[in-house]
Amino acid sequence: MQWIHELSIAHLNLKDVNADTLTEHLGQVFRLGTGGAEAIELELVELKQGPEVPGLESFSLLFLGPEVPLLSQGIYGLWREVLGRLELFLVPLGPDRAGRQRYEAIIQHLRL
């Protein structure tokens, strides 16, 4: 239950996150709390840059999770100790060939 306490300590603002920041965490596990007793682990497996648009950063993240439970589309708090908590809108894409569920998050924000 320690991770539940940690979730309330550090919260990242999405505007402070960029593709370079998250590229460092490819292949790493993020913990997701769903309100139940157990955290769900999602592995960040892919980061794709979006189209080049002046003044806009756009990229997508692909996570792999367990076959069950299947998360519905929505906003989830993902926790990684070195980053803190990051809230992302995750969309389920269905299972990969190994049966793990795929989830995508798309991030777009202005470059200041």
C-alpha positions as CSV (number, residue, x, y, z in Angstrom):
1,M,0.0,0.0,0.0
2,Q,3.1,2.3,0.1
3,W,2.5,3.3,-3.6
4,I,-0.9,4.8,-2.7
5,H,0.8,7.2,-0.3
6,E,3.5,8.0,-2.9
7,L,0.8,8.9,-5.5
8,S,-0.3,11.8,-3.5
9,I,3.2,13.3,-3.0
10,A,4.5,14.2,-6.5
11,H,2.3,15.2,-9.4
12,L,3.6,16.1,-12.8
13,N,1.9,18.8,-14.9
14,L,1.5,17.5,-18.5
15,K,2.8,20.8,-19.9
16,D,6.2,20.0,-18.2
17,V,6.5,16.6,-19.9
18,N,8.0,16.2,-23.3
19,A,9.0,13.4,-25.6
20,D,12.6,13.6,-24.5
21,T,11.6,13.2,-20.9
22,L,9.6,10.1,-21.6
23,T,12.0,8.5,-24.0
24,E,14.3,7.9,-21.1
25,H,11.6,5.7,-19.6
26,L,11.0,3.4,-22.6
27,G,10.9,-0.2,-21.4
28,Q,10.1,0.9,-17.9
29,V,7.0,0.1,-15.8
30,F,4.5,2.6,-14.6
31,R,2.1,1.7,-11.8
32,L,-1.6,2.6,-12.2
33,G,-4.0,2.8,-9.3
34,T,-7.6,1.8,-10.1
35,G,-9.1,2.3,-6.7
36,G,-8.6,-1.4,-5.9
37,A,-6.0,-2.9,-3.5
38,E,-3.6,-3.8,-6.3
39,A,-1.7,-1.6,-8.7
40,I,-1.7,-2.4,-12.4
41,E,1.7,-2.3,-14.1
42,L,1.9,-0.8,-17.6
43,E,5.1,-1.0,-19.5
44,L,6.0,2.0,-21.8
45,V,7.0,0.2,-25.0
46,E,6.9,2.9,-27.7
47,L,7.0,6.6,-28.2
48,K,6.2,8.1,-31.6
49,Q,6.7,11.7,-32.6
50,G,3.7,13.3,-34.2
51,P,3.7,15.6,-37.3
52,E,6.0,18.6,-37.3
53,V,3.9,21.7,-36.5
54,P,5.5,25.0,-35.6
55,G,5.0,25.7,-31.9
56,L,3.3,22.4,-31.2
57,E,4.8,19.2,-29.7
58,S,2.9,16.0,-30.5
59,F,3.7,12.4,-29.6
60,S,2.0,9.2,-28.7
61,L,2.8,6.6,-26.1
62,L,2.1,2.9,-26.3
63,F,1.8,0.9,-23.0
64,L,1.4,-2.8,-22.5
65,G,-0.5,-4.1,-19.6
66,P,-1.9,-7.4,-18.3
67,E,-4.7,-9.2,-20.1
68,V,-7.0,-8.6,-17.2
69,P,-8.4,-6.3,-16.0
70,L,-9.2,-4.5,-19.3
71,L,-9.2,-0.8,-18.6
72,S,-11.9,1.4,-20.2
73,Q,-11.0,4.6,-22.0
74,G,-10.4,7.3,-19.5
75,I,-7.9,9.4,-17.5
76,Y,-5.6,7.4,-15.2
77,G,-2.8,8.4,-12.9
78,L,0.4,6.6,-13.8
79,W,3.2,6.6,-11.2
80,R,6.9,6.2,-11.8
81,E,9.2,6.9,-8.8
82,V,11.6,9.1,-10.7
83,L,8.8,11.1,-12.4
84,G,6.0,11.1,-9.9
85,R,2.4,10.9,-10.9
86,L,1.3,11.7,-14.5
87,E,-2.3,11.8,-15.5
88,L,-2.9,10.5,-19.0
89,F,-6.0,9.8,-21.1
90,L,-5.6,6.1,-22.1
91,V,-7.4,4.4,-24.9
92,P,-7.4,0.6,-25.1
93,L,-6.3,-0.7,-28.5
94,G,-6.8,-4.5,-27.9
95,P,-4.3,-7.2,-27.1
96,D,-1.0,-7.8,-28.8
97,R,0.0,-11.2,-30.1
98,A,1.1,-12.3,-26.7
99,G,-2.3,-11.4,-25.2
100,R,-1.1,-8.3,-23.3
101,Q,-3.5,-5.3,-23.5
102,R,-2.2,-2.3,-25.5
103,Y,-3.1,1.3,-24.4
104,E,-2.3,4.5,-26.2
105,A,-2.0,8.1,-24.9
106,I,-1.6,11.0,-27.3
107,I,0.0,14.2,-26.0
108,Q,-0.1,17.6,-27.7
109,H,0.9,20.9,-26.2
110,L,2.3,24.2,-27.2
111,R,6.0,24.7,-27.1
112,L,6.7,27.9,-25.1
